[in-house]
Amino acid sequence: MRLSLASIIATLAVTATVAHAENWVVVVDEEIGASVDKDSIRRGSDGLVYFTVEYADKSDEAVNCATRTAYTIKLYAMDGYNYPNWRNEGRPIIPGSVADAVFQYVCANAP
């Protein structure tokens, strides 16, 4: 009985991992591409859209769709470095850039 339960748990763990990997959407497929975890896109009570993106490294980001301002909240490559003053470190989104394609995708798909 224990072996069967262990097999079920192992199968569920593998299935959950595979399902998570299928939620990444390639937004830009170039030398410096970008993928967004579509399940991470959410609109906060502050009006910002929050999401997880992977350029060269995975990071948690926020964007103000009205002002076209992007913010980096957490960078995973640096052992999960959190930007404590991220709200004061917004950067404009340059039209035609990879960030612009990500901006358009997350703003169009925010609930």
C-alpha positions, -999 to +999 in steps of 0.1 A: +000+000+000+028+024+008+045+018-025+012+027-043+008+059-023+044+068-030+039+062-068+008+084-068+026+112-050+055+110-074+032+110-104+014+141-090+046+159-084+058+153-119+025+163-134+024+195-114+059+204-126+050+197-162+017+217-160+036+247-146+061+247-174+033+248-200+022+282-187+051+300-201+043+320-233+071+331-256+063+367-263+095+375-282+116+348-299+148+366-308+184+366-296+172+384-265+138+368-262+112+370-235+087+345-220+059+353-195+043+330-171+007+336-181-007+323-148+013+349-129-004+379-146-026+397-121-038+432-115-031+446-081-053+469-060-028+496-068-036+494-105-003+479-115-001+446-134+022+420-118+038+391-136+068+368-138+090+371-169+122+355-182+146+374-204+181+362-197+170+356-161+137+351-144+122+381-125+090+394-109+079+426-126+052+452-124+040+476-151+017+506-151-003+501-183-015+538-183+019+554-180+040+527-197+063+524-167+080+491-158+094+480-124+116+451-113+105+437-080+126+405-076+155+391-096+159+353-091+194+350-105+209+369-076+196+344-050+162+360-051+173+396-047+144+418-038+144+455-048+133+473-016+126+506-033+112+492-066+083+517-066+108+545-069+128+528-097+104+528-125+117+529-161+099+540-192+091+513-218+107+521-251+084+515-281+095+486-303+117+470-276+115+435-261+101+452-229+074+468-251+063+434-265+061+421-229+042+452-218+016+448-246+011+411-238+007+415-200-016+446-203-038+428-228-040+397-207-044+412-172-077+402-156 
